[in-house]
């Protein structure tokens, strides 16, 4: 059975990750978050964003322990 991809637009990603649009563009520019380029802009896979969010939270927890 094929897995259906959940895709999000830029504005939805900003809300989902609780980041500003310039911050999102910075993350994309620095190759932190992969995306697909379309004629209308960028779209992102929700599963990839979930993985990014988990790794970001793990890094924050690691920094707090120091």
C-alpha positions in Angstrom: 0.0 0.0 0.0 1.4 3.4 -1.0 1.9 5.9 1.7 0.1 9.2 1.1 2.4 12.3 1.5 1.1 15.2 3.5 2.4 18.4 1.9 2.4 21.8 3.5 2.8 25.3 2.0 5.2 27.9 3.4 2.7 29.6 5.6 1.5 26.3 7.1 5.0 25.3 7.8 5.7 28.5 9.7 2.7 27.9 11.9 3.5 24.3 12.3 7.1 24.9 13.4 6.3 28.2 15.1 8.9 30.1 13.2 8.8 33.3 11.1 8.9 33.3 7.4 12.4 34.7 7.3 13.6 32.1 9.7 12.1 29.3 7.6 13.9 30.7 4.5 17.1 30.7 6.5 16.6 27.1 7.5 15.9 26.2 3.8 18.9 28.2 2.6 21.3 26.5 5.0 20.0 23.0 3.9 18.4 22.2 7.3 14.9 21.5 5.8 14.4 19.9 2.4 11.7 21.1 0.2 10.1 20.9 -3.3 10.1 23.9 -5.6 6.9 24.5 -7.5 5.7 27.3 -9.8 3.8 28.6 -6.8 6.6 28.5 -4.3 7.9 25.8 -1.9 6.2 22.8 -0.4 7.4 20.6 2.4 6.7 17.0 3.5 5.1 16.9 7.0 7.0 13.7 7.9 10.3 15.5 7.1 9.2 18.4 9.2 8.3 16.1 12.1 11.8 14.6 11.9 13.4 18.1 11.9 11.3 19.1 14.9 12.3 16.1 16.9 16.0 16.6 16.1 15.7 20.3 17.0 14.1 19.4 20.4 16.7 16.9 21.1 19.5 19.5 20.5 17.7 21.9 22.8 17.5 19.3 25.6 21.2 18.4 25.1 22.2 22.1 25.4 20.1 22.5 28.6 21.9 19.6 30.3 25.3 21.3 30.0 
